[in-house]
Amino acid sequence: MSDVILSTKALSKSFDGLRANHGIDFELYRHEVHALIGPNGAGKTTFVSMLIGRLRPTSGVMTFEGRDVTALGAAARVKAGMAYTFQITSVFAKLSCHENVALAARRLGGDVEAEVASALERVGLGGRAEEIAGDLSYGHQRLLEIAMGLAQRPALLILDEPTQGLAESEIADFKSLIRALAAETTILLIEHNMSVVMELADRITVLNFGEVLAQGSPEEIHHSSAVQSAYLGTGGDDAED
């Protein structure tokens, strides 16, 4: 099987004639950490919404695990092996941490209790299983949501702004978690914290005005004058395209 787990070809989305994404060619390789970045309004949310099946593309094709999934809805993509954490937490505030993760784990069957315990432990919430999710800090709710994703044992884990609301010490733990997870799953990271992106990502895709501006390694992206101008806000005589 190809090392490409997900790909899009000429993926485009328009709303009432307004172009949000246009002609996006994108590939995710198995077991890589791939970051998706871009300025506000670059089209990241629309693109990710198409990846997870919440939006149907206007044109283009998407494949996942060698299968054309362009027409599949969100629930079918979860069953196919995708898990997604929202930019705004989607935990069940009145349920305990354990109950939140158990709801996700039950989709797989098997030893739900073991899956729940493992997922909570991995994100640093092992001792807070019985706490009510709504009583957690925002940052800990983000970690709980990641645990809910892990409990599904996804082939692809999409994390949308996962470090938002985390303290510096928690961000350090998050980086360690992502490094460990990369051995067992593929991770797409949508993240504004550039130190996190540059430290964790194997490859980076930059969107701007709904199109791919640049793709490459963190070093290539860092030295791209086009990216510096559009997003990073830095320049220099030694910048390269």
Summary of the structure (lengths in Angstrom):
residues: 241
radius of gyration: 18.0
end to end distance: 33.0
largest distance: 57.8
contacts: 764
relative contact order: 0.17
helix: 37%
strand: 28%
